[in-house]
Amino acid sequence: MITIAIDGHSSCGKSTMAKDLARSIGYIYIDSGAMYRCCTLYALDNGLIAPDGTIDTATLEQRMPEIHVSFSLNAATGRPDTYLNGECVEERIRTMEVSSHVSPIAALPFVRAAMTAQQQQMGRQGGIVMDGRDIGTAVFPDAELKIFVTASDEIRAQRRYDELQSKGQHPDFNEVLENLRERDRIDSTRAVAPLRQAEDAVVLDNSHLTIAQQNQWLLDRYHECIERHS
């Protein structure tokens, strides 16, 4: 079994394709982005993010040992749900409120160190598919298969907008687009483990691909990788 790292920009379909691949090949799927969203939700719930966006970093750093993220398969959906300290928070971490604050939280070095340690522990035995921003560069730099996914800003924003609409939320499209671009800026310029394409990653621009097409593309890359390492 190999380790598969899928990185890329926000709302480009990384999680969907990673989940589908893991299910089709019998691997474990780990959503690293959900882990940073859990840290953000914890900070919001505990009053550690002021209305102006200022983060009480000193208190958050002290409380990091209290943040435990886990995943459990949802029998109804066939996909894993995210749990924060034993509570299912899958829907709460996908709100615009969390999305608006997650990149500054994820840029904090002590947050990245804590989540990276948890991710590496989860993937120690291989046989995993993990998606995020720095999986192939920082978390699993020796992963056998690295994919970097991207799509145009407008298409990514439309996907995010449709996702929120399907969950009963009513966001403003321009707000979603600006939030996405700001997250890209923060993720790509942060000092610790910035979003960037690994030198040995295979690039996928899925702007105009169906889910079925991108899943087949990814499955083909997986089989090619297995052949190389057999």
PyMOL commands that set and color helices and strands:
alter all, ss='L'
color gray80, all
select helices_A, chain A and resi 14-25+32-45+57-66+92-94+96-106+109-122+135-139+153-166+173-189+211-228
alter helices_A, ss='H'
color red, helices_A
select strands_A, chain A and resi 3-8+28-31+69-74+79-84+87-88+128-132+145-150+202-205
alter strands_A, ss='S'
color yellow, strands_A
deselect
rebuild
show_as cartoon
